[in-house]
Amino acid sequence: MPLEPEILVRVFTPVVKPLALAVATIAFAYTTPPYLYAPALGRMGLSYRAAYVVQLGLRCIPEFVEEMGRTLVAQMARGYKPKGGGDVVARIAALAPLVVPVTISATLSICYIADAVELRGFSENECRTWFRALKFGKADFAAITASAVLAAAYAAFHIFKPW
């Protein structure tokens, strides 16, 4: 049975979409300082409240990864030995001793951040001014252009279906 292009598209599209989102999210979270998320998103037209929700969500990714590393080192000091071999499921199961400490630490961190936001007078009605003005540079325009070209190619590929 020959592989038709439509079958390949139906097979790979559900895999490529989440991977593309994950790559973009990770790249954004690790290349942009967390204090710039909300002003940048606000300048792009996102509402004040939504910009801060995204900022709080994205700034947790690097903190969670760092906390996982600290917890792993602490558990190894107590005698925990992570298993390096085996299949993926066995490796994930070997990380079970890290789940509870990291979850508790992440929950406490979220509570501290929520308290700080409340103490600073966050309100959904009143928009604070952004601390710094952001200006587009050459790299920003290049990234926007590349994204637009990729989006247009994706749309053309699915609208005109070359097969």
Secondary structure, DSSP 8 states (H G I E B T S, - for coil): ----HHHHHHHHHHHHHHHHHHHHHHHHHHHS-GGGHHHHHHHTT--HHHHHHHHHHHHHHHHHHHHHHHHHHHHHHTT-----SS-HHHHHHHTHHHHHHHHHHHHHHHHHHHHHHHHTT--SSS----SS-----HHHHHHHHHHHHHHHHHHHHHHH---
